[in-house]
Amino acid sequence: MAEQAASTESSSSSNTSDRPARPGTAFPAGSGGGPGPGPEDLASSASAPGGTAPAKIDEIIARQEEIFVARQSESRRMAGRANRALAGGVTSSWQITKPQPVWLSHGKGSKIYDVDGNEYVDLHGGYGAALAGHGHPAIVEAVRSQAGLGTHFAQPTPAAILVAEELTRRFGLPLWRFANSGTEATMDAVHLMRAVTGRDLIIKVEGCYHGHHDSVQVSVCPEPDDVGPAHKPAQVASSTGIPRAIIDLTLVAGFNDLEGVARLLDENPGQVAGMIIEPIMMNAGIIKPEPGYLAGLKDLLHSCGALLTFDEVKTGLTAGPGGATRVTGVTPDIICLAKAIGGGVSVAAIGGTEEAMGHVSSGGYEMVGTFNGNPLAMAACRAMLCEVATPAAYERIEALRLQAVAGLQREIDRNGLRAQVVSVGAKGCVVFSAEPVRDFRGFLGIDDSYSHAHWLYQHNGGVFLPPWGKIEQWLISVQHDEADIERFTGNFAGFAAALRT
Ligand SMILES: Cc1ncc(COP(=O)(O)O)c(C=O)c1O
């Protein structure tokens, strides 16, 4: 997940650090405070007599934070200096990690290096964008040669056609346009659904994140007190600065809840333009759609003259070569891509059916932007699609995914932890919950202190997972190898043993 205003209405109450917290992340919670399983529930009593006491997880966090800070004196110095030049001392509010932001010097292959010279296996992947790893020769060559030929014209270049054709082959939608970020892509998708249908209302799923534009900054990660009943989730502002009038146009349903969507469509006849959804939720750990859910949504929406948009900003290319669309077998009306498609260069794509994108072709909706289809971005995108994200690369990633899952599961079993490993393609996470999670309400119940402690443990052991605890997932790049995954599962073994003892 990426950029969003730091101070959210919902986060302030739970933020125990002196920095803004990402919504719904009550870390370091330690002794809980959320409605989820208490720490004593996490380790089964059979293998961990007495379980992991609240004080114990607090102790683990405190000790790991000490180590973390001791390893990063230069980062600390930079943070101090940055505070005088950058608002909040960082370039995005979600770079404010606890106990302190980590300043990086460079990346190479599967590794990144901080300004203190520490090396990390990079499973953060820049919030899921670095599927190519770092300094991949094909990306370097594409960017270098295009840079020498001009970095910007605001006129189309041939690479854009190649990229669009390849996206059609992978995702099954015929027409494409480009933008610069996931936020722009989903903003265009929402505009387009409204433009095509002439309707104002949209439906989004509680717990899905679609970027930081107004229409989708609703119920992203609401606090337990604000969510309302599960069958009728409240429309909760997820950022300050969003007018109530706009929030009211975004209706909210639970994930995997077809009936909830049917109800919203019934209650608002002829008024819903469409629905935007992460087809596999990836801003609440990973939550998979139940069989029939996505196909059911498409049928329901179409029966009411509304459209379906898949936000594949995270899943596109990482869930598999054709994203969640290919994995689930359901092709929506509109697909949004960003993050990994540019090989680390900022770019987004919006694909659609003839009907939806025909509205763009005809001028019914003007999809515009100075940097749309920028030649540097298109060159990187072409290299990513044609030379990096190849069938052989996906095979390698699948083998590493299996290695990671087996290693983590072994330690979960050995230590009697109540936790789940969930993975799809290059992405995965450990969910510190006794039960599988099927929607945001289940996710809300998870005590985030375990994920934070795990993040610290990995970090101090030379593996950089994405910050923000239970929300995020690992990303395995095309440049990772078995030794990288071993370092990851080895650190997890240490963490699991610490929880047990
Ligand atoms: C599913 C999803 N959609 C959209 C976005 C927004 O993308 P960007 O940060 O590039 O604006 C994100 C960012 O994390 C995301 O996870």
The ligand as a MOL file (V3000), in Angstrom:
LIG
                    3D

  0  0  0     0  0            999 V3000
M  V30 BEGIN CTAB
M  V30 COUNTS 16 16 0 0 0
M  V30 BEGIN ATOM
M  V30 1 C -4.6090 -1.8320 -4.3020 0
M  V30 2 C -4.0180 -0.4590 -4.4390 0
M  V30 3 N -4.5780 0.4270 -5.2540 0
M  V30 4 C -4.0790 1.6520 -5.4370 0
M  V30 5 C -2.9600 2.0560 -4.7600 0
M  V30 6 C -2.4020 3.4290 -4.9600 0
M  V30 7 O -1.2530 3.3620 -5.7030 0
M  V30 8 P -0.1900 4.5600 -5.6680 0
M  V30 9 O 0.4300 4.5380 -4.3270 0
M  V30 10 O 0.7460 4.2390 -6.7810 0
M  V30 11 O -0.9440 5.8090 -5.9000 0
M  V30 12 C -2.3360 1.1690 -3.8970 0
M  V30 13 C -1.1350 1.5570 -3.1630 0
M  V30 14 O -0.6270 0.8900 -2.3390 0
M  V30 15 C -2.8840 -0.1170 -3.7140 0
M  V30 16 O -2.3460 -1.0020 -2.8570 0
M  V30 END ATOM
M  V30 BEGIN BOND
M  V30 1 1 1 2
M  V30 2 1 2 3
M  V30 3 2 2 15
M  V30 4 2 3 4
M  V30 5 1 4 5
M  V30 6 1 5 6
M  V30 7 2 5 12
M  V30 8 1 6 7
M  V30 9 1 7 8
M  V30 10 2 8 9
M  V30 11 1 8 10
M  V30 12 1 8 11
M  V30 13 1 12 13
M  V30 14 1 12 15
M  V30 15 2 13 14
M  V30 16 1 15 16
M  V30 END BOND
M  V30 END CTAB
M  END
